[in-house]
């Protein structure tokens, strides 16, 4: 996740990397910036999206966003996210409320109301003015002949608390994996290995893509391209009934933003 400028977490654009959980990104931004309420729109791609329309929830892959909008609201019980999207999948338009989504690279436009306690630390709002103290009568000492009487000294302005602009690492799995990604190295994946994806299921590695990604085949036979460097893969290896090495994809790989 990349903030386009230092005001992006209050008003501006946020670029979301491929392979990230859209809901987790919004929760992390809301917590870091102290959003009270935010209106969000977006454009780009979704590797996977679950849409709730008039009927049951449906899952779509490789969806191009036609329209995406919604609200992020801070409530006493947590952060409430309500998003609706219209997407294009294999030439067909699908629409509904987003229940979950894995991003394929998209840009969010945010217009947020920030809590006053967070405004000073993220560059939103004016800096309070420190009043100049007025000396009480009788506290000034008489001046010596020929020397001016010094006025009351102006106190130095108190230092404002600093808060990092980068949001905290969002939850990646249902088990709240908190390991630092900079210390985790993914195993080397070869053709014929099997990856277990939390949304896509069992994936068979079949080759490399010209863009630098890795080609995998889902159980239905469809070929997809994943960027393994954007995912965190467990080093625990198992063997399936066909003798293939099997690895578990823990979730999106989150590296700490630096400004």
N, C-alpha and C positions, 0 to 999 in steps of 0.2 A: 504494500500500500504506500503510495507516494503522495504527499501533499504538494500541490502545485505552487503555493506560496504560503507565507507565514500567517495568512489570515484564512486559509482554506478551511480550517476546522470550525470557523464561525460563518463565513460566507465566501464561497468560491468553488473550486473544483478539487476533486479527489480522484486520482487514478488508482484503480484496483487491479492488482496483478492477476494473471491467469492462475486458476486452481485455488482461489480463496473462497471462503464461505461468506456470502453477501451479508447475511444477518449478523455474523460475528464481527465483520468489519464495521457495520453501523453501530453495534453496541460498544465496540472499543472506542470509536470516535466520540460517541455521546458521553461516555464515561470520562475520557481524557479532557474534553473541552467543556464539560459542565453544561451540556445542552439542556434547556428546559423543554423546548419544542423545536423541531426542524422540519422543513419541507424539502424533499429529496426528489430529484429527477435523474434519469440516467440514459445512456446510450452505449451500445457495444454488443458483446456476445456473451452468452451463457452456455457453458459446457453442459449443464444439467439444470433444469428448473421444474419444480413441482407447482402446478397451478390448480387452484380450487375454483371451478366455475359453478354452473347450476347443478351439475352432477357430482360424481366422486372426484377426488383429487387425481390428476393425471400427471405423468412424468414425461418430459420431452428432453431430447438431447440436441446439441448443436443448434441452439435457438438464437436467431438474430433479433435484437430488441427493436420493435417498431415504436413502442412508447412504454415508459416506466415512470411511475410517480407514486408518492405516498408521504407518510408522516412518521416521525420518530418522536415519541413523547415520554418524558421522564415521569414516572408515577411512584407512589410510596412503595409499591411492591416490586418495582424494577423498571426496566426500559421496555416500552411497548412499541413494536414496529408493525406498521400496516402498509404494505406495498401492493400495487396492482400493476400488471404488465400485459402488453399485447406483443406477441412474438411471432416471427415467421419461421416455420419449421417445414423443410422440404416443400416449399411453395404454398403451404397452408397457414392461415392466420389462426393463432390460438390466443385466448385471453382469460384472465382470472386473477384471483388473489394469490400472491406468492407465498407458499408455505415453506419453501427452502430453495436454495440455489447455489451452485458452484460456478464461479465466474470463469469466463474465457477471455477476460481482458475488457474492462469497460471504464467509463468515466462518469462519476457522479457529480451533480451540481447541487450544492447545499446552501440553504438560506436558513440560519438557525438563530434562535434567541438563546443567549448564553446567560447563565446565572451570574449575579453581580460578584460573587466571591471568586468566579473564574475569569471575569473580564480583564482584570489587571494583569493576570499571568499569561493571557493569550493575545494581548494587544487589542482588545475590544473595549471601548469606553474611554472616558477621560480620566487622567490621573488626578486624585484628590489634591486640593491645595492645602498646605499646612499653614494654619493661621499664625501670624506673628504675635508673640506675647507682648502685652502692654505692662510696663513696670508699675508697681503700686506706688502711691504717693509716699514720699519720705524714704524710699529705698536708694535713691541716687545720692552718691557721696559728693560733697562740694568739690569743685575743681580747684586745682592750684592756680595761683596767678599766672597768666600767660599761657596756660595749657587748656585746650578745648576739653569739654566734658564729653567722655565717650558715651554713645548711645547704647541701648540694650543690644546685646549680641543676638544674631539670628540663629536659632537652632538649626542644625543640619536636618534635611528631610529624611524621614525614616526610609530604610531600604524596602522596596516592594518585594514580596515573596516571589521567587522564580519557580515556574512550573514548566516542565519540558513540553514542547509542542507535539512530540511524537506520542501516539497513543500506546497504552500498554499492550502487550501481546495478548491477543484475543484467545478464547477457548477454542481448541482445535478438535477435541474429541469429547465424547460423553464422559470419559474418565478424567477430563481436565489435565492433559499432559502439560507439565510446566517445565520440561527440560529446555535448556538454552540451545537453540538451533545452531548457533555458532560452534558448539562443542559436539554436535551430532553429525556423523558422516554416514551418508547413505551407502548401503552395500552396492557392489558392482552387479548390474543386471545384464544378463545375456539373453540372446534369442532362445526361446523355448522355456524360459522361466515364467512363472505364474504370479501375477499381482492380484491381491484381494483389495478391491476399491470399496470404500464405505457406501457409495451410491451406485456405482456401476457393476459391482459384483466381481466375478472371476474374469480376469483379463490375461490373455496369452500374449507374451511379447514375441513379435514376428519380425522386427527389423527397425531400422532408423529412417527418419524422415529427412528430406532435403533441407528443411528449415531448422534442423537441430533437435527435433523432438523424437519421441520413441513411438513406433507403431505397435498397437495392441489390438487383439481381436476379442470382442465381447462374445458371450455365449451364443448370441443370435447370429454370429458370423460377420457382423459389421466391423469394419476397421476404423479405429479412432487413433488420434495422435495425442500423447500426453507429454508434458514437459516435466521430467522426473526431478529436475533440479528445483522445481517449485513445490515438490511434495516431500513429506517426511516419511521414509520407509524404514520399518523395523529391521534390525539386524538379525532377529531371530528367524532362522530358515527352517522350513518343514518340507516334507516330500509327500506329494499326492499319490493317488493310486497308479498313475501313469509314470511315476518316477521323476516328475518335474519338480524343480525347486520352487517353493512357494513362499512369497513374502507378503506381509501385511502393510498396506498403506495406512499410516496413522492419521494423516490429515495434511492440510496445507503447510508448507514450510514458511514460518514467519521469522524474518530477520529484523532485528531492532533498527528502526529508522534513526538516522543521525542528521543533525542540522548544525 
